Amino acid sequence: MRIARFSIDGNVGFGVLERDELDVIKGHPFAEFERSGQKVPLDKVRLLPPVLPNKVVGVGRNYAEHAAELGNEVPEAPVTFFKPSTSVIGPGDPIAYPSFSQEVHHEAELAVVIGRMCREVPRERVKDVILGYTCANDVTARDVQRREKQWARAKGFDGSCPLGPWVETDLDPSDLTIQCTVNGEQRQLGRTGDMIRPIEDLIVHITEAMTLLPGDVVLTGTPAGVGPLNVGDTVAVTIEGIGTLTNKVIKRG
């Protein structure tokens, strides 16, 4: 099932995507819900970020080739960081190039959307706390990341976390193709099966320390091939079984 969040005529709602229509649901997707039977053509709505997370927890260096391309060792334990809720944008929204950076990179990632409040989740229960999966772009100010060591500004600036286009709830995430293109040119191509630590291990590790809430997002790392984005570029993240997230880079006004 594909669940999208959308706006139409000033109203915001969730709907189940069927072909080229959204079947509007009553309430929200984080509990049992009913379909209203009201159908809205997909081309008549604006797709929004599929969730509004309380927090986005990123995982760094979870693909060996990506760690190597930046001159880093594979970490002994998952490297985690936060992206604030204000970093989240949706499909089609512009990525505003930050004024404090001269080297912004794309990072295509599989994002895990949490479906229920959870903490200290045992490995065998991880699937029970996941609503589904979506595409993400962990946009990073690479020069700032190198210079400041702490990643808060480098990965947390406004617009640095595009998510979408919807949440796919019926998906085996263990070995999916991840691709990133810039202006139609392929930059990244990898598979989730190359993760150093699978999703189950990441959720166990994160929830040992903190409670995850419905709608929170976990970014699972990026494959090799990260590279620069410039004003005017169109960047697209495509994940097998989910779809394509597309955003354009603009000059910050």
C-alpha positions in Angstrom: 0.0 0.0 0.0 1.2 3.4 -0.9 0.2 6.2 1.5 0.6 9.8 0.4 0.2 13.1 2.3 -1.3 15.8 0.1 -2.9 19.2 0.0 -5.8 20.3 -2.2 -7.8 23.6 -2.0 -6.0 24.4 1.3 -6.9 21.1 2.9 -4.3 18.5 4.0 -5.0 14.8 4.2 -3.7 11.3 3.7 -4.7 9.0 0.9 -4.0 5.5 -0.5 -2.5 5.7 -4.0 -4.3 3.5 -6.5 -3.1 4.0 -10.1 -3.4 7.7 -10.7 -5.9 8.5 -7.9 -5.7 9.0 -4.1 -8.4 7.3 -2.0 -8.7 9.7 0.9 -8.5 8.1 4.3 -10.3 9.1 7.5 -7.8 10.2 10.1 -4.1 9.3 9.8 -2.1 6.2 8.9 -0.6 5.6 12.3 -3.6 3.7 13.6 -6.4 1.6 12.0 -8.1 3.7 9.4 -10.9 3.6 6.9 -11.0 4.7 3.3 -13.5 7.4 2.7 -14.3 6.4 -0.8 -13.5 9.9 -1.9 -11.2 9.7 -4.9 -8.9 12.6 -5.9 -6.8 12.6 -9.1 -3.1 12.6 -8.3 -2.5 15.4 -10.8 -4.9 17.7 -9.0 -3.1 17.6 -5.6 0.2 18.8 -4.3 2.2 16.0 -2.7 3.7 17.0 0.7 6.4 15.3 2.7 4.7 11.9 3.4 5.2 12.4 7.2 6.1 15.3 9.5 8.6 13.7 11.8 9.3 14.8 15.3 12.9 13.8 14.5 15.0 12.4 11.7 17.7 10.0 12.9 20.5 9.6 10.3 23.0 6.8 10.1 26.4 7.7 8.6 28.9 5.5 6.9 26.6 2.5 6.6 28.0 1.5 3.1 31.6 0.5 3.0 32.3 2.0 -0.4 30.8 5.3 0.6 32.9 5.4 3.8 36.0 4.7 1.7 35.3 7.4 -1.0 35.4 10.0 1.8 38.5 8.6 3.3 36.8 7.1 6.4 37.0 3.8 8.1 34.0 1.6 8.6 32.8 2.5 12.1 32.8 -0.1 14.9 29.3 1.1 15.9 26.6 3.0 13.9 27.4 6.7 13.5 24.1 8.5 14.2 23.1 12.2 13.8 19.9 14.3 13.8 18.2 16.3 11.1 15.6 18.7 12.6 12.0 18.7 11.5 12.6 22.0 9.8 15.0 20.3 7.3 12.2 18.2 5.9 10.7 19.1 2.5 8.6 17.1 0.0 8.6 16.0 -3.6 9.0 18.9 -6.0 10.0 21.3 -3.2 13.1 23.3 -3.9 16.4 22.7 -2.1 17.7 26.2 -1.2 21.5 26.2 -1.5 22.8 27.3 2.0 24.7 30.6 2.0 27.4 29.2 4.4 28.6 26.4 2.1 30.4 26.1 -1.2 30.2 22.3 -1.5 26.7 20.7 -1.2 26.3 17.0 -1.9 23.5 14.7 -2.7 23.1 11.4 -0.7 20.4 9.0 -1.9 19.0 6.9 1.0 16.2 4.5 1.9 14.2 6.0 4.7 12.3 4.0 7.4 9.1 5.5 8.6 8.2 4.6 12.2 4.5 3.6 12.8 4.2 3.4 16.5 5.9 4.8 19.7 8.7 2.4 20.6 11.9 2.1 22.7 14.3 -0.7 23.4 12.9 -2.7 20.5 14.1 -6.3 20.3 15.4 -7.3 16.9 12.6 -9.8 16.3 10.0 -7.0 16.9 11.5 -4.3 14.6 9.0 -5.0 11.7 6.1 -4.4 14.1 7.2 -0.7 14.7 7.7 0.2 11.0 4.9 1.8 9.0 6.8 1.6 5.7 9.6 3.1 3.6 10.2 6.1 1.4 13.0 7.9 -0.5 15.2 10.4 1.1 18.0 12.7 0.1 20.4 13.4 3.0 21.6 16.7 1.5 25.0 17.6 3.1 27.2 20.7 3.2 30.4 18.7 2.8 32.8 21.5 3.4 31.0 22.5 6.6 30.9 18.8 7.7 34.7 18.6 7.3 35.4 22.0 8.9 33.1 21.8 11.9 33.3 18.1 12.8 29.9 18.2 14.4 27.3 17.6 11.7 24.4 19.7 13.0 24.7 22.6 10.5 26.1 20.5 7.7 23.2 18.1 7.6 20.5 20.0 9.4 20.0 23.2 7.4 16.5 24.1 6.1 15.6 21.9 3.1 18.3 19.4 3.7 16.0 16.4 4.1 13.7 15.8 1.0 11.4 12.9 1.7 8.8 11.2 -0.6 6.9 10.8 -2.8 4.9 8.5 -0.5 5.3 5.7 2.1 5.3 2.1 0.7 4.0 -0.2 3.5 4.3 -3.5 1.7 8.0 -3.9 0.8 11.0 -6.1 1.6 13.8 -3.6 2.1 16.6 -6.1 2.3 17.9 -5.8 -1.3 16.6 -2.8 -3.3 18.2 -0.8 -6.0 19.0 2.8 -5.0 19.8 5.4 -7.7 20.5 9.1 -7.8 20.6 11.2 -10.9 21.5 14.8 -11.4 20.0 16.5 -14.5 19.3 13.0 -15.8 22.9 11.8 -15.3 23.4 8.8 -13.0 25.6 9.6 -10.0 24.8 6.9 -7.5 23.7 3.2 -8.0 23.7 0.7 -5.2 21.7 -1.8 -3.3 20.3 -1.9 0.2 21.8 -5.4 0.5 25.2 -3.7 0.7 24.4 -2.0 4.0 27.0 -2.7 6.7 24.2 -3.0 9.3 20.7 -3.9 8.3 17.6 -2.0 9.3 16.9 -4.3 12.2 20.3 -3.6 13.8 19.9 0.2 13.3 16.5 0.3 15.0 17.7 -1.8 17.9 20.7 0.5 18.3 18.8 3.8 18.1 15.9 2.7 20.4 18.4 1.6 23.1 19.0 5.3 23.6 15.8 7.1 22.6 12.0 6.7 22.0 10.9 6.8 18.4 7.5 8.3 17.8 4.9 7.7 15.0 6.1 9.5 11.9 9.8 9.6 13.0 12.2 8.8 10.2 15.4 6.8 10.2 17.9 7.3 7.3 19.8 4.2 6.6 22.9 5.5 4.9 24.0 6.2 1.3 25.9 4.1 -1.3 29.0 5.4 -3.0 28.9 8.1 -5.6 27.9 11.2 -3.6 28.8 14.4 -5.4 28.1 18.1 -5.8 24.9 19.9 -6.4 24.7 23.3 -7.9 22.0 25.9 -8.3 19.8 25.0 -11.2 20.4 21.2 -10.8 17.5 18.7 -10.7 18.3 15.8 -8.4 16.2 12.6 -8.3 16.4 9.7 -5.9 14.8 6.5 -7.2 14.3 3.3 -5.0 13.0 0.1 -6.4 9.5 -0.7 -5.2 8.9 2.9 -4.0 9.2 5.5 -6.7 11.2 8.7 -7.4 11.7 11.8 -5.3 12.7 14.8 -7.4 13.8 18.3 -6.2 15.4 21.3 -7.9 18.3 23.3 -6.3 17.7 27.0 -6.1 19.6 30.0 -4.8 18.6 30.8 -1.2 16.6 34.0 -1.4 
